[in-house]
Amino acid sequence: MGMLFLWIFLMIVGFALLIKGADWFVDGAAGIAGKCRISPLVIGLTVVAFGTSAPELCVSVTSAIRSYADPAVSDFAIGNVVGSNITNILLILGLSALFHSLPVQKNSLVLDLPVLLLASALLVGLGAWGNALQWWDGLIFILVFSGYLFFLTRGALREQKAGAGEELDPPEEKKQPKGKFGMWLARMEEKTWFLIVVTVVGLAMVVGGGTLLVDGAKYIAEYFDVPERIIGLTIVAIGTSLPELVTSVVAAAKGETDIAVGNIIGSNIFNIFLVAGVSSLFYPLTFTTTGAQSNLIDALVALGAAVLLYGISLIKGHKLGKIAGAVMLLSFVGYYVYLFLSIV
């Protein structure tokens, strides 16, 4: 019982680290984007997305390695990826859209969202074919991911080159900082190296806080004897998605909506191509295609969530508003109702 209370305390500490770490991470990433003439969308799709996907990568690879001793542990790896992607779109974007209208940029409509649909479809197709993701499937994921990064980087370089000769927009008037510390902080925020430090420290806090929350949740779930698949799809998936949740909601509240949307799209692409791809190199990730406990159904729900996001984004205005957010949240609740009814 004492260990149970200890892990609950550590989860609270992890939550505090997540909140403050995400605040610093968003500020640092947005500042670097402005200094380097890189759009916040690209920052969200790469640096922020990779950083907030670190807990998924850690949990899934560890689960894959441990599967040699206990094959059932592989359910954590695939459930973590699929559950996180469902949570990212339906819960996190849904909540973020309630805080602030989220515009979907043209680049996302042309490149990022189609790549997410491709990744989700490949996960379903390759997983169902052979009832597992084998090491060669992982290589396919990593190769496609490398191609995506190439096009993303090339687009960012073109954008940077195109804006090289343009005059910078006049900076927005900032509130006058109060106190000596506030004045010192305002001066430091003008320095690129300081923004990098803030981003790195914020990232470390986000990952550390997420890890504490996941480990605590896993211990509590095992304490109450919850099945591995449900742990992977709920506790582990939501726990590893907490960095995306806090980062995106904070970004939306700050008006950094490109980071909020780009973070989720990028994280989902990273989760499938990088997390599932690397994990399957260590141990085959089993797909069950029949029965109430089929994780193929969960992968199909993740694909459906991506289709829903793309469909809403194509509507005139290309924005995720409060109605879209409500639809996503209701879909998330509906999926969880099905999930728990399937084990009753």
VENWO-V734148 format. One record per backbone hydrogen bond with DSSP energy under -1.0 kcal/mol. CO is the residue of the C=O (numbers start at 1). NH is the residue of the N-H. Records with the same first field share a line. If there is no record, write none. Layout:
CO: NH + NH
This chain:
1: 5
2: 6
3: 7
4: 8
5: 9
6: 10
7: 11
8: 12
9: 13
10: 14
11: 15
12: 16
13: 17
14: 18
15: 19
16: 20
17: 21
18: 22
19: 23
20: 24
21: 25
22: 26
23: 27
24: 28
25: 29
26: 30
27: 31
28: 32
29: 33
30: 34
31: 35
32: 36
33: 38
39: 43
40: 44
41: 45
42: 46
43: 48
46: 50
47: 51
48: 52
51: 54
53: 57
54: 58
55: 59
56: 60
57: 61
58: 62
59: 63
60: 64
61: 65
62: 66
63: 67
65: 68
66: 69 + 70
70: 73
71: 74
72: 75
73: 76
74: 78
75: 79
76: 80
77: 81
78: 82
79: 83
80: 84
81: 85
82: 86
83: 87
84: 88
85: 89
86: 90
87: 91 + 92
88: 93
91: 95
92: 96
93: 97
95: 99
96: 100
102: 320
105: 109
106: 110
107: 111 + 112
108: 113
111: 115
112: 116
113: 117
114: 118
115: 119
116: 120
117: 121
118: 122
119: 123
120: 124
121: 125
122: 126
123: 127
124: 128
125: 129
128: 130
131: 287
133: 285
134: 138
135: 139
136: 140
137: 141
138: 142
139: 143
140: 144
141: 145
142: 146
143: 147
144: 148
145: 149
146: 150
147: 151
148: 152
149: 153
150: 154
151: 155
152: 156
153: 157
154: 158
155: 159
156: 160
157: 161
158: 162
159: 163
161: 164
179: 183
180: 184
181: 185
182: 186
183: 187
184: 188
185: 189
187: 190
188: 191
191: 195
192: 196
193: 197
194: 198
195: 199
196: 200
197: 201
198: 202
199: 203
200: 204
201: 205
202: 206
203: 207
204: 208
205: 209
206: 210
207: 211
208: 212
209: 213
210: 214
211: 215
212: 216
213: 217
214: 218
215: 219
216: 220
217: 221
218: 222
219: 223
220: 224
221: 226
222: 225
227: 231
228: 232
229: 233
230: 234
231: 236
234: 238
235: 239
236: 240
237: 241
241: 245
242: 246
243: 247
244: 248
245: 249
246: 250
247: 251
248: 252
249: 253
250: 254
251: 256
255: 257
256: 260
257: 261
258: 262
259: 263
260: 264
261: 265
262: 266
263: 267
264: 268
265: 269
266: 270
267: 271
268: 272
269: 273
270: 274 + 275
271: 276
274: 278
275: 279
276: 280
279: 282 + 283
285: 133
288: 296
291: 294
295: 299
296: 300
297: 301
298: 302
299: 303
300: 304
301: 305
302: 306
303: 307
304: 308
305: 309
306: 310
307: 311
308: 312
309: 313
310: 314
312: 315
315: 318
318: 104
320: 102
321: 325
322: 326
323: 327
324: 328
325: 329
326: 330
327: 331
328: 332
329: 333
330: 334
331: 335
332: 336
333: 337
334: 338
335: 339
336: 340
337: 341
338: 342
